[in-house]
Amino acid sequence: MKDYPGCTRIIPANKPLQLMTTHTPHFLGLQGKNGFWRRTKNMGEGIIIGVLDSGISPGHPSFADKDMPPPPTKWKGHCDFNSTVCNNKLIGAKTMLKAGSDEKHHKPPIDTTGHGTHTASTAAGTFVNNITVLGNAMGKASGIAPRAHLAVYKVCDELGCQTPDVLKGFEEAVNDGCDVISISIAGPTGAIVREAGGAGMILTNTEKEWYFTQADAHLLPASHVSNADGIKIKDYIRSTKEPIATLLFKGLVHHNKFSPSITIMSSRGPSLNAPLTLKPDIVGPGVSILAAVPPYGMPPRILGQEKYKSFYFMSGTSMATPHLVGIAALVKKVHPNWSPSAIKSAIMTTAQITDTDGKPIVDHTQSPANVFDMGAGHVDPNKALDPGLVYDIDYQEYISYLCGLGFEDADVNNIINPAPPVECAKVKVIPKEQLNYPSIAVPIQRNISTKIIYRTVTNVGKAPKVTYKAAITLSSGMSIEVVPSTLKFTSLNEKKTFKIIFKREDGDIAAVPTNPFGFGELKWITDSYSVRSPIVLFY
């Protein structure tokens, strides 16, 4: 197949991938008298969010369309449900299962796991009053962009997610006219224990996870305990032939005083495939997120909940993803002409690196988090709307980047199709670290004493005439200089290019640092803006 026209890469399809709100709108500054929604009169109207997941529970009140406008004229998709189920909120629903075979798939995209319903409602669920689970988290549930439209693509089922189905879902979402795509692809907690015949589960933290526990949805009765308590439980089980236990519910206890903080489950960097594109980009809420679930499947229906009024807690990077998707939708609503790169830049360069007490964000061990833990920081929707400067990446730069990665002409042309074909031999390629990304990752080889990185910023602030000054910090081992150190703009959308010069402080190009990484940051500052980029040196 690799020689077949249009084929860029062969990905094995026999290994299934796995699927991996009520208070977060307030925590993120969206709600309230001076919140984002009221201040900007922006809840994502006219934006279409595509959700690639396990389907949706269409009759859920989170997907009602009261006061929702009809979809924009650019929408080209359709709904596999009947007309009484799809509406101005849920404008599209398709099943992508078996996309890589000749087998027909006529089943509607009903969510049988709960995952897709949860993520869709987190991104764009409408307002539902008086929601609680067993008396916890009482409040009004909504998504981050509650007036955005939803288009759902079922690419996963109870067995996981097949790669051809996921790729087909991407293709359909783009062709249908989706503005933002949410994809949270990892499995139901405790499934292996249940399949082995277990009646319940005690989930014990590792020593690295230490004290951290979280609410989660399980297939079995389950208790989460700290590492220290887990050791005591194991010692007790070994001490008697007939161990017994009594579980006492003492109410909800708020133990973790650090907010936000980085959990053990959060994805860490650097990227193994492209370490010079710093990952993760950003972090967002993902622990104990209360959002919609079906009245069937996983998690099980909670006794006392009315039919189609089910909400439940879930935790994971899958829950953080739709938060960021909703925020991207809000930014795109205000800046419809911004590219995806500009929106990403706005979200990253305005992120917070301190918690609600003004102290550095910590990880699960309560140690200060670094860029491999949190990327640029924790998302701040209010600041992302007006970032001052953005690091944009245009179409031609991506071609130069792909050619610089060593792709063959045929591969590059398959990626950029239907654009005109290119020849990489005639393209001015750029090294990986020179991509105009909002974060900066720098390889420092032993035989090189100086390294220069280039970046270009665009003035998108409120003032056409403005001057930014550079402020830069870096861990020891290298000196650093920004040229020019002042950027003077005279108009909106004006671009300025600068370079960052890294030099070894001791001049010894053969010296090997004890730490393989160096960390720092670059800020472009005015009275109104602070545009921050994290820096990582790879020795």
Residue pairs with C-beta under 8 A, 6 or more apart in sequence:
1 7
1 10
2 10
6 414
6 417
7 414
8 410
8 411
8 414
8 415
9 411
11 163
11 167
12 163
13 100
13 162
13 163
13 164
15 163
16 159
16 160
16 161
16 162
17 156
17 160
17 161
17 162
17 163
17 166
17 185
17 186
18 160
18 161
18 185
18 186
18 187
19 53
19 54
19 113
19 115
19 116
19 156
19 160
19 161
19 184
19 185
19 186
19 187
19 188
19 318
20 184
20 185
20 186
20 187
20 316
20 317
20 318
21 121
21 122
21 125
21 141
21 142
21 143
21 144
21 289
21 290
21 291
21 323
22 131
22 137
22 139
22 140
22 141
22 142
22 290
22 291
22 311
23 137
23 139
23 290
24 144
24 285
24 289
24 323
25 31
25 35
25 37
25 142
25 144
26 32
26 35
27 259
27 285
28 36
28 144
28 285
28 323
28 327
28 379
28 380
28 381
29 35
29 36
29 380
29 381
29 382
30 36
30 37
30 144
30 381
31 37
32 38
36 42
36 330
36 381
36 382
36 385
37 43
40 330
40 334
40 385
42 330
42 333
42 334
43 145
43 146
43 147
43 148
43 330
44 124
44 144
44 145
44 146
44 147
44 148
44 326
44 329
44 330
44 333
45 69
45 147
45 148
45 333
46 69
46 72
46 148
46 149
46 333
47 145
47 148
47 149
47 179
47 180
47 329
47 330
47 332
47 333
48 71
48 72
48 74
48 75
48 91
48 92
48 148
48 149
48 150
48 151
48 176
48 177
48 178
48 179
48 180
49 123
49 124
49 145
49 148
49 149
49 150
49 151
49 178
49 179
49 180
49 181
49 182
49 325
49 326
49 329
50 92
50 151
50 152
50 153
50 169
50 173
50 176
50 178
50 180
50 181
50 182
51 116
51 119
51 120
51 123
51 150
51 151
51 152
51 153
51 181
51 182
51 183
51 322
52 96
52 153
52 155
52 166
52 169
52 170
52 173
52 181
52 182
52 183
52 185
53 111
53 115
53 116
53 119
53 120
53 152
53 153
53 154
53 155
53 156
53 182
53 183
53 184
54 111
54 112
54 113
54 114
54 115
54 116
54 154
54 155
54 156
54 157
55 93
55 95
55 109
55 110
55 111
55 112
55 116
55 117
55 152
55 154
55 156
56 63
56 90
56 93
56 109
56 110
56 111
56 116
56 117
56 120
56 150
56 152
56 154
57 63
57 110
57 111
57 117
57 292
57 293
57 294
57 295
57 308
58 81
58 85
58 86
58 90
58 93
58 110
59 85
59 308
60 117
60 121
60 292
60 294
60 308
60 309
60 310
61 126
61 128
61 308
61 309
62 117
62 120
62 121
62 125
62 126
62 128
62 141
62 143
62 291
62 292
63 87
63 89
63 90
63 120
63 121
63 125
63 126
63 150
63 292
64 87
64 89
64 126
65 87
65 88
65 89
65 90
65 126
66 126
68 87
68 88
68 89
68 126
68 147
68 149
69 88
70 88
71 88
71 91
71 149
72 149
72 177
74 177
75 91
75 92
75 149
75 151
75 176
75 177
76 175
76 176
76 177
77 91
77 92
77 94
77 151
77 172
77 176
77 177
78 92
78 94
79 85
79 86
79 90
79 91
79 92
79 93
79 94
80 93
80 94
80 95
80 108
80 109
81 90
81 93
81 108
81 109
86 92
86 93
88 149
89 124
89 126
89 149
89 150
90 149
90 150
90 152
91 149
91 150
91 151
92 150
92 151
92 152
92 176
93 108
93 109
93 151
93 152
93 153
93 154
94 109
94 152
94 153
94 154
94 169
94 172
95 105
95 106
95 107
95 108
95 109
95 154
96 105
96 153
96 154
96 155
96 165
96 166
96 168
96 169
96 172
97 105
97 107
97 154
97 155
97 157
97 162
97 165
98 104
98 105
98 165
99 162
99 164
99 165
99 167
99 168
99 169
100 162
100 163
100 164
100 165
100 168
101 164
109 152
109 153
109 154
110 154
111 117
111 154
111 294
111 297
112 157
112 158
112 294
112 296
112 297
113 156
113 157
113 158
113 188
113 297
113 298
114 217
114 293
114 294
114 297
114 298
114 299
114 312
114 314
115 156
115 184
115 298
115 314
115 318
116 152
116 154
116 156
117 291
117 292
117 293
117 294
118 289
118 291
118 292
118 293
118 312
118 314
118 318
118 319
119 182
119 184
119 291
119 318
119 319
119 321
119 322
120 143
120 150
120 152
120 182
120 292
120 322
121 141
121 143
121 291
121 292
122 143
122 144
122 289
122 291
122 319
122 322
122 323
122 326
123 143
123 144
123 145
123 148
123 150
123 182
123 322
123 323
123 325
123 326
123 329
124 143
124 144
124 145
124 146
124 147
124 148
124 149
124 150
124 326
124 329
125 141
125 142
125 143
125 146
125 291
125 292
126 142
126 143
126 146
126 147
127 140
127 141
127 142
127 146
128 140
128 141
128 142
128 292
128 309
128 311
129 140
130 138
130 140
131 137
131 138
131 139
131 140
131 141
131 290
131 309
131 311
132 138
132 139
132 311
133 290
133 302
133 311
133 312
133 313
134 302
136 252
137 290
137 313
141 290
141 291
141 292
141 311
143 291
143 322
143 326
144 322
144 323
144 325
144 326
144 327
144 329
144 330
144 381
145 326
145 327
145 329
145 330
145 333
148 326
148 329
151 173
151 176
151 178
153 169
153 172
153 173
155 161
155 162
155 165
155 166
155 168
155 169
156 165
156 185
160 187
161 185
166 183
166 185
169 183
170 181
170 183
173 181
174 181
179 329
179 332
180 325
180 328
180 329
180 332
181 325
182 321
182 322
182 325
183 321
184 316
184 317
184 318
184 319
184 321
184 322
185 318
186 316
186 317
186 318
188 217
188 218
188 219
188 298
188 299
189 216
189 217
189 218
189 219
189 222
190 198
190 201
190 218
190 219
190 220
190 222
191 219
193 201
193 219
193 220
194 219
194 220
198 220
199 220
199 221
200 220
200 221
200 222
201 218
201 220
201 221
201 222
201 223
202 222
202 223
202 225
202 230
202 233
203 222
203 223
203 224
203 225
204 225
204 226
204 227
204 229
204 230
204 233
204 234
205 211
205 212
205 213
205 224
205 225
205 226
205 227
205 230
205 264
206 227
207 227
208 264
208 364
208 365
209 227
209 264
209 364
210 226
210 227
210 364
210 365
211 226
211 227
211 228
211 255
212 226
212 256
212 263
212 264
212 364
213 224
213 225
213 226
214 224
214 263
214 287
214 288
214 315
215 287
215 288
215 313
215 315
216 222
216 224
216 288
216 313
216 314
216 315
217 293
217 298
217 299
217 312
217 313
217 314
218 299
219 298
219 299
219 300
223 247
225 233
236 243
237 243
258 355
258 359
258 361
258 362
258 366
259 355
259 356
260 283
260 285
260 352
260 355
260 356
260 361
260 378
261 355
261 361
261 362
261 363
261 364
261 366
261 369
262 283
262 361
262 362
262 363
262 364
262 369
262 373
262 374
263 286
263 287
263 315
263 364
264 364
265 286
265 315
265 316
265 317
266 280
266 283
266 286
266 317
266 320
266 373
266 374
267 279
267 280
267 317
268 280
268 372
268 373
269 278
269 279
269 280
269 371
269 372
269 375
270 278
270 279
270 372
270 441
270 536
270 538
271 277
271 278
271 279
274 432
275 441
275 538
276 432
276 433
276 441
276 442
276 443
276 538
277 432
277 435
277 437
277 441
278 371
278 375
278 437
278 439
278 440
278 441
278 534
278 536
279 375
280 372
280 374
280 375
281 344
281 347
281 348
281 375
281 376
281 439
282 324
282 347
282 348
282 351
282 374
282 375
282 376
282 377
282 378
282 379
283 320
283 351
283 374
283 375
283 377
283 378
283 379
284 320
284 321
284 323
284 324
284 327
284 378
284 379
285 319
285 320
285 323
286 315
286 316
286 317
286 318
286 319
286 320
286 323
287 315
287 319
288 313
288 315
289 313
289 314
289 315
289 319
290 311
290 312
290 313
291 311
291 312
291 314
291 319
292 310
292 311
293 299
293 310
293 311
293 312
293 314
294 310
295 301
295 305
295 307
295 308
295 310
299 312
299 314
301 310
302 310
302 312
305 311
323 379
324 347
324 379
327 347
327 379
327 381
327 384
328 343
328 344
328 347
330 381
330 385
331 338
331 343
331 346
331 347
331 381
331 384
331 385
332 338
332 343
334 385
335 342
335 343
335 346
335 460
338 346
338 390
338 460
339 392
339 393
339 394
341 390
341 391
341 392
341 393
341 436
342 390
342 392
342 458
342 460
344 438
345 387
345 390
345 391
345 392
345 438
346 384
346 385
346 387
346 390
346 460
347 379
347 384
348 375
348 376
348 438
348 439
348 533
349 376
349 387
349 389
349 390
349 391
349 438
349 531
349 532
349 533
350 380
350 383
350 384
350 387
350 531
350 532
351 375
351 376
351 377
351 378
351 379
351 380
351 532
352 361
352 377
352 378
352 379
352 380
353 360
353 361
353 374
353 376
353 377
353 378
353 532
354 360
354 361
355 361
355 362
360 368
360 369
361 368
361 369
361 374
361 377
361 378
362 368
362 369
363 369
363 373
370 519
371 439
371 519
371 534
371 536
372 517
372 536
375 439
375 534
376 438
376 439
376 532
376 533
376 534
377 532
377 534
386 461
386 462
387 460
387 461
387 529
387 531
388 459
388 460
388 461
388 466
388 468
388 524
388 526
388 528
388 529
388 531
389 457
389 458
389 459
389 460
389 461
389 468
389 524
389 529
389 531
390 438
390 457
390 458
390 460
391 436
391 437
391 438
391 455
391 456
391 457
391 458
391 533
392 436
392 456
392 458
393 435
393 436
393 437
395 416
395 419
397 430
397 435
397 436
398 416
399 412
399 416
399 422
399 427
400 427
400 428
400 429
400 430
401 429
401 430
401 432
401 435
402 411
402 412
402 415
403 412
403 422
403 424
403 427
403 429
404 429
404 430
404 431
404 432
405 432
407 415
407 424
408 424
409 421
409 422
409 423
409 424
412 422
412 424
413 421
413 422
416 422
433 440
433 441
433 442
433 443
433 453
434 453
434 454
436 455
436 456
438 533
439 533
439 534
439 535
439 536
440 453
440 455
440 500
440 522
440 533
440 534
440 535
440 536
441 535
441 536
441 538
442 451
442 453
442 502
442 535
442 536
442 537
442 538
443 451
443 538
444 451
444 478
444 502
444 504
444 518
444 537
444 538
444 539
446 509
446 510
446 511
446 512
447 509
448 509
449 503
449 504
449 507
449 509
450 501
450 502
450 503
450 504
451 501
451 502
452 499
452 500
452 501
452 502
453 499
453 500
453 502
454 497
454 498
454 499
454 500
455 497
455 498
455 499
455 500
455 533
456 495
456 496
456 497
456 498
457 487
457 495
457 496
457 498
457 524
457 531
458 493
458 494
458 495
459 466
459 489
459 491
459 492
459 493
459 494
459 495
459 496
460 492
460 493
461 492
461 526
461 528
461 529
462 528
463 528
464 489
464 490
464 491
464 492
464 494
465 489
465 490
465 491
466 488
466 489
466 526
467 486
467 487
467 488
467 489
467 526
468 486
468 487
468 489
468 524
468 525
468 526
468 529
468 531
469 485
469 486
469 524
469 525
469 526
470 482
470 485
470 486
470 487
470 498
470 522
470 523
470 524
470 525
471 522
471 523
471 524
471 525
472 480
472 482
472 500
472 520
472 521
472 522
472 523
472 535
473 520
473 521
474 480
474 518
474 519
474 520
474 535
474 537
475 515
475 518
475 519
475 520
475 537
476 505
476 518
477 504
477 505
477 513
477 518
477 537
477 539
478 502
478 503
478 504
478 505
478 518
478 537
479 502
479 503
479 504
479 505
480 500
480 501
480 502
480 503
480 520
481 500
481 501
481 503
482 498
482 499
482 500
482 501
482 522
483 498
483 499
483 500
483 501
484 498
487 496
487 498
487 524
489 496
500 522
502 537
504 511
512 539
513 539
515 539
516 538
516 539
517 536
517 537
517 538
517 539
518 535
518 536
518 537
518 539
519 534
519 535
519 536
519 537
520 534
520 535
520 537
521 532
521 533
521 534
521 535
522 532
522 533
522 535
523 530
523 531
523 532
523 533
524 530
524 531
525 531
